[in-house]
Each structure stands twice: as structure tokens, then as C-alpha cells.
Amino acid sequence: MKPAQPAHKPYRPVRTVLRHLRDGRPVRIRALVADDLEQANAFFEKLSAESRYLRFMAPMPYLSPDVMARLQRDLHAERSCVLVAAVEHEGRSCLIGGGRIVATDRPSVCEFSLTILDAWHGQGLGKVLLRELEHQAKRLGYHQIEGAVLTINVKMLAVALHRGFHLHCERGDRGVMHVYKHLYTPVNAPHRSLPVPD
């Protein structure tokens, strides 16, 4: 049996970066650690019903055991990464957002998702988190990063466009936009080897 993960230790080595939001406030982007899981319910409760719907694409009145189980799975998956955005408040590290990348059924492609507390919208945090997710995706050997975004989620679509993502409307579902970005093309690999949506 593996020893318990120390509360302060990331699940895998990930760089920590200090960034500044639009209003000048500092925010630390780092890997999720065991202690952060204790804040999961409190974080979720600070999300508006609209933000929960935009993130999960369905009404989500509470943080279900299935969602927590997926988070735990992603933490330990070989080619996944879970990041959080944290600010200092009264001597404590408080989570204000997060993002993750997970593997898909295509070895060269990962899928991302972002969540930011409503009170911190409009500060440029989405762009900061997505940029760091792209860095981690390249570090894990992915050639492309993609995500599914509701067409009514105009803020997330704007963030993706700012980061150079392409937008493609899902066939048969006009309510969902497929966003994707080529991170790099491996040497000696033909461009067509990177799957592009129809």
C-alpha cells in the first residue's frame, strides 16, 4: 500500500507561478494538493447556479460524489493535471479558480476545463489559467488541447479566442462549441496526424 500523500505535497511535480490580475492583485497558480480537497464544497457553494450550469452543462445543485470521484481519478491519472488559482486572505490560501487537463481516446490530444468563482470574473484569471494549462499539456507530451463549451458561455469562448483557439460548432448540437488549439507538431510527424474536428 502506498503511503498517504502529505497535505502540502502536489500529486505530481508542477511549477508554481505568481501572476497578477487585472486590478493588480497577485494570484498563485499551482498544483492542487490534498488540503485543497477540504475546500471543495465551500468553493462549489460560492459558484452561482449559472456558473455551475456553464461548467457542467447541466443543473448542479450540489457537488456530487461522482464529481469528486472524477476529480480524485484525474489527480492520479498518468497524463492529467489539476491546477488551482489561490490568493492569500487573512493568512490562509483561498481558492478562487481552477482548471484541469485529462487524456482523451487520442494519445496526442487532451481535454481542458476551467472554473472561476463569480466574484473573480473579469480579472483575466481565465486567460492566466488557460495559458498555464497549455504549458502543462505540452509538458505532458500533448500536441493538441481541446474543450467543449456551451455557445451561451461567451466569456469562456472569448478567453479561448484570446489564447488562439479555433472554434467549431458541434455537428448535430448547435448549443455546444468545440474549441481546440494545436500546441506543436512533432518533428517528422505529418500535420494530418493531428486530428481536427470535422
PLY file of the C-alpha trace (Angstrom):
ply
format ascii 1.0
element vertex 198
property float x
property float y
property float z
element edge 197
property int vertex1
property int vertex2
end_header
0.00 0.00 0.00
1.32 3.44 -0.93
1.87 5.90 1.93
-0.67 8.70 2.35
0.05 11.81 0.33
1.35 14.67 2.54
-1.17 17.52 2.75
1.27 20.06 1.33
2.69 17.95 -1.49
1.36 18.15 -5.08
0.19 14.90 -6.63
2.87 15.35 -9.30
5.61 17.94 -9.78
4.13 21.10 -11.31
5.67 24.53 -11.36
4.15 27.28 -9.24
3.83 30.68 -10.88
2.87 34.06 -9.48
0.71 36.20 -11.74
-1.14 39.48 -11.28
-4.78 40.02 -12.11
-6.18 42.99 -13.99
-6.56 45.01 -10.79
-3.00 44.22 -9.69
-3.83 41.59 -7.08
-1.35 38.69 -7.00
-2.58 35.14 -7.62
-0.59 31.95 -7.33
-1.15 29.20 -9.91
-0.08 25.84 -8.53
-0.93 22.17 -8.42
-3.84 21.03 -6.32
-2.71 19.48 -3.01
-4.51 17.24 -0.54
-5.50 20.13 1.75
-7.33 21.79 -1.13
-9.89 19.00 -1.29
-11.22 20.16 2.07
-12.23 23.42 0.37
-14.07 21.70 -2.49
-17.60 22.05 -1.10
-17.03 25.62 0.12
-15.66 26.54 -3.32
-18.63 24.96 -5.09
-21.13 26.76 -2.87
-19.64 30.12 -3.93
-20.46 29.39 -7.57
-23.73 30.81 -8.87
-26.29 28.46 -10.39
-25.42 29.92 -13.80
-21.69 29.26 -13.38
-22.39 25.70 -12.31
-24.58 25.16 -15.36
-22.00 26.62 -17.74
-19.25 24.44 -16.25
-21.13 21.13 -16.02
-23.62 21.74 -18.87
-26.46 20.70 -16.56
-28.10 21.94 -13.35
-25.80 21.09 -10.44
-27.35 21.98 -7.05
-24.57 20.30 -5.08
-21.14 18.75 -5.53
-21.99 15.13 -6.19
-19.89 12.13 -5.14
-19.44 11.31 -8.85
-17.83 14.70 -9.49
-15.48 14.26 -6.53
-14.64 10.73 -7.71
-13.69 12.07 -11.16
-11.52 14.72 -9.55
-9.72 12.09 -7.47
-9.25 9.96 -10.58
-7.83 12.89 -12.55
-5.42 13.70 -9.73
-3.76 10.33 -10.02
-4.08 9.69 -13.76
-0.76 9.42 -15.54
-1.31 12.22 -18.06
-3.71 14.51 -16.21
-3.05 17.73 -14.34
-5.19 19.71 -11.89
-4.28 23.34 -11.18
-5.72 25.85 -8.75
-5.58 29.63 -8.51
-5.07 30.78 -4.93
-4.88 34.13 -3.17
-3.79 34.91 0.36
-6.54 36.07 2.72
-6.01 36.55 6.45
-3.02 34.23 6.40
-4.81 31.45 4.51
-4.58 30.24 0.94
-8.05 30.62 -0.58
-9.01 29.01 -3.87
-10.66 31.29 -6.42
-10.44 29.14 -9.53
-9.05 26.02 -11.08
-8.52 24.06 -14.24
-7.55 20.63 -15.37
-6.47 18.66 -18.38
-7.32 15.00 -18.90
-6.43 12.44 -21.51
-8.79 11.59 -24.36
-9.01 8.47 -26.50
-6.41 10.11 -28.79
-2.90 9.95 -27.27
-1.85 13.31 -28.67
-4.95 15.23 -27.52
-6.07 16.35 -24.06
-9.28 17.99 -22.89
-9.40 21.01 -20.58
-11.93 22.61 -18.27
-11.93 25.79 -16.18
-13.90 27.02 -13.18
-13.64 30.51 -11.65
-15.63 31.93 -8.76
-18.14 34.57 -9.87
-16.59 37.22 -7.62
-13.35 36.93 -9.60
-14.79 37.15 -13.10
-13.47 39.92 -15.34
-9.98 39.93 -13.81
-8.23 37.96 -16.56
-7.91 34.81 -14.46
-9.35 32.57 -17.18
-6.58 33.60 -19.58
-3.93 33.06 -16.91
-5.21 29.57 -16.06
-5.64 28.50 -19.67
-2.14 29.65 -20.54
-0.73 27.52 -17.72
-2.84 24.53 -18.74
-1.36 24.81 -22.23
2.12 24.77 -20.72
1.32 21.66 -18.69
-0.25 19.97 -21.72
2.96 20.42 -23.70
4.99 19.18 -20.74
2.88 16.02 -20.67
3.51 15.44 -24.37
0.19 16.51 -25.87
0.11 18.06 -29.33
-3.40 19.49 -29.10
-5.67 20.79 -26.34
-9.43 20.98 -26.74
-12.63 21.52 -24.83
-16.42 21.64 -25.14
-18.03 24.99 -24.32
-21.70 25.94 -24.36
-22.39 28.57 -27.02
-24.04 30.75 -24.37
-20.78 30.77 -22.38
-19.50 33.84 -24.21
-16.88 34.66 -21.56
-15.17 31.28 -21.94
-15.34 31.49 -25.72
-13.70 34.93 -25.56
-10.91 33.53 -23.37
-10.33 30.68 -25.83
-10.19 33.07 -28.79
-7.73 35.29 -26.92
-5.46 32.27 -26.41
-5.56 31.42 -30.11
-8.06 28.56 -30.04
-10.15 27.62 -33.05
-13.92 27.36 -32.65
-16.05 24.71 -34.31
-19.76 24.14 -33.79
-20.51 20.53 -32.84
-22.33 18.63 -35.57
-25.90 17.94 -34.51
-25.63 20.12 -31.40
-25.69 23.86 -32.03
-25.62 24.51 -28.30
-22.04 23.28 -27.88
-18.87 24.75 -29.35
-15.74 22.67 -29.80
-12.62 24.76 -29.08
-9.16 23.46 -29.92
-5.57 24.58 -30.32
-2.53 22.90 -31.84
0.32 23.17 -29.34
3.04 21.95 -31.68
3.71 19.45 -34.45
6.33 16.80 -33.64
9.40 16.67 -35.87
8.91 14.22 -38.78
5.21 13.90 -37.98
2.78 14.85 -40.79
0.30 17.56 -39.86
-2.60 15.28 -40.76
-1.65 13.02 -37.83
-3.22 15.61 -35.52
-6.99 15.07 -35.60
-9.01 18.14 -36.46
-12.80 18.27 -35.92
-14.99 17.82 -39.00
0 1
1 2
2 3
3 4
4 5
5 6
6 7
7 8
8 9
9 10
10 11
11 12
12 13
13 14
14 15
15 16
16 17
17 18
18 19
19 20
20 21
21 22
22 23
23 24
24 25
25 26
26 27
27 28
28 29
29 30
30 31
31 32
32 33
33 34
34 35
35 36
36 37
37 38
38 39
39 40
40 41
41 42
42 43
43 44
44 45
45 46
46 47
47 48
48 49
49 50
50 51
51 52
52 53
53 54
54 55
55 56
56 57
57 58
58 59
59 60
60 61
61 62
62 63
63 64
64 65
65 66
66 67
67 68
68 69
69 70
70 71
71 72
72 73
73 74
74 75
75 76
76 77
77 78
78 79
79 80
80 81
81 82
82 83
83 84
84 85
85 86
86 87
87 88
88 89
89 90
90 91
91 92
92 93
93 94
94 95
95 96
96 97
97 98
98 99
99 100
100 101
101 102
102 103
103 104
104 105
105 106
106 107
107 108
108 109
109 110
110 111
111 112
112 113
113 114
114 115
115 116
116 117
117 118
118 119
119 120
120 121
121 122
122 123
123 124
124 125
125 126
126 127
127 128
128 129
129 130
130 131
131 132
132 133
133 134
134 135
135 136
136 137
137 138
138 139
139 140
140 141
141 142
142 143
143 144
144 145
145 146
146 147
147 148
148 149
149 150
150 151
151 152
152 153
153 154
154 155
155 156
156 157
157 158
158 159
159 160
160 161
161 162
162 163
163 164
164 165
165 166
166 167
167 168
168 169
169 170
170 171
171 172
172 173
173 174
174 175
175 176
176 177
177 178
178 179
179 180
180 181
181 182
182 183
183 184
184 185
185 186
186 187
187 188
188 189
189 190
190 191
191 192
192 193
193 194
194 195
195 196
196 197
